[in-house]
Amino acid sequence: MKKILNLRNSLFLLSLIVLSFLQQITYGQDSSGSSASSQTTTTTTQNATTIQPWVWVVGGVVLLLIIIALIRGGGSKGGSHTDKVTYTKTTSSDDV
């Protein structure tokens, strides 16, 4: 039981770190901050690799499902699980 809790804590910590890095990356791309100098340039470019917002939503949902699947694991809720097997052997001999 201790090993499962350790694994869950490790996965939670790992997912927290990854999501924190993703937040910092997206925050660094935010252009709403004020700047000390003002410079106006007009450039018209077309970027073919622009990602639509719904792609980020789908990616977030998939990431969340993967994290939930890793945390839940495939273990049973009762801790350890044992199977009971019964083996019956029948022998007969002909006494002459």
C-alpha positions as CSV (number, residue, x, y, z in Angstrom):
1,M,0.0,0.0,0.0
2,K,2.9,2.3,0.8
3,K,4.3,1.8,-2.7
4,I,1.0,2.9,-4.4
5,L,0.8,6.1,-2.3
6,N,4.4,6.9,-3.2
7,L,3.7,6.4,-6.9
8,R,0.6,8.6,-6.7
9,N,2.6,11.4,-4.9
10,S,5.3,11.1,-7.5
11,L,2.9,11.4,-10.4
12,F,1.1,14.3,-8.8
13,L,4.4,16.1,-8.3
14,L,5.5,15.4,-11.8
15,S,2.3,16.6,-13.3
16,L,2.4,19.8,-11.1
17,I,5.9,20.5,-12.4
18,V,5.0,20.0,-16.1
19,L,1.9,22.1,-15.8
20,S,3.9,24.9,-14.1
21,F,6.4,24.9,-16.9
22,L,3.6,25.1,-19.5
23,Q,2.0,28.0,-17.6
24,Q,5.3,29.9,-17.6
25,I,5.8,29.3,-21.3
26,T,2.4,30.6,-22.2
27,Y,2.8,33.5,-19.8
28,G,6.1,34.4,-21.5
29,Q,4.2,34.7,-24.8
30,D,1.6,37.1,-23.4
31,S,1.9,40.4,-25.2
32,S,-0.5,42.3,-23.0
33,G,2.2,43.7,-20.7
34,S,3.1,47.4,-20.9
35,S,6.5,48.4,-22.3
36,A,8.6,51.5,-21.6
37,S,9.1,52.4,-25.3
38,S,6.6,52.6,-28.0
39,Q,7.4,51.7,-31.5
40,T,4.8,51.1,-34.3
41,T,5.5,48.8,-37.2
42,T,3.1,47.3,-39.6
43,T,3.9,43.9,-41.0
44,T,1.6,41.6,-42.8
45,T,2.5,38.0,-42.7
46,Q,0.6,34.8,-43.1
47,N,1.6,32.0,-40.8
48,A,0.5,28.5,-41.8
49,T,1.4,26.9,-38.5
50,T,-1.1,28.9,-36.3
51,I,-2.8,26.6,-33.9
52,Q,-6.5,27.1,-33.3
53,P,-7.8,27.5,-29.7
54,W,-9.8,24.3,-29.9
55,V,-6.6,22.3,-30.4
56,W,-5.3,23.6,-27.0
57,V,-8.6,22.5,-25.4
58,V,-8.5,19.0,-26.9
59,G,-4.8,18.7,-25.9
60,G,-5.5,19.7,-22.4
61,V,-8.4,17.2,-22.1
62,V,-6.2,14.4,-23.4
63,L,-3.4,15.4,-21.0
64,L,-5.8,15.4,-18.1
65,L,-7.2,11.9,-19.1
66,I,-3.6,10.6,-19.3
67,I,-2.8,12.0,-15.9
68,I,-5.9,10.5,-14.4
69,A,-5.2,7.1,-15.9
70,L,-1.7,7.1,-14.5
71,I,-2.8,8.1,-11.1
72,R,-5.6,5.6,-10.9
73,G,-3.5,2.8,-12.3
74,G,-4.9,-0.7,-12.9
75,G,-4.8,-1.9,-9.3
76,S,-7.7,-3.2,-7.3
77,K,-9.3,-1.1,-4.6
78,G,-8.8,-3.8,-1.9
79,G,-5.1,-3.7,-1.9
80,S,-3.6,-7.0,-2.8
81,H,-5.6,-9.6,-4.8
82,T,-5.1,-13.3,-4.7
83,D,-6.8,-16.1,-6.7
84,K,-7.8,-19.3,-5.1
85,V,-7.0,-22.4,-7.2
86,T,-8.2,-25.9,-6.3
87,Y,-6.5,-28.8,-7.9
88,T,-8.0,-32.3,-7.5
89,K,-6.1,-35.4,-8.6
90,T,-7.8,-38.7,-8.9
91,T,-5.8,-41.9,-9.3
92,S,-7.0,-45.4,-9.7
93,S,-5.2,-48.7,-9.8
94,D,-6.3,-52.2,-10.8
95,D,-5.3,-54.7,-8.3
96,V,-4.8,-58.1,-10.0
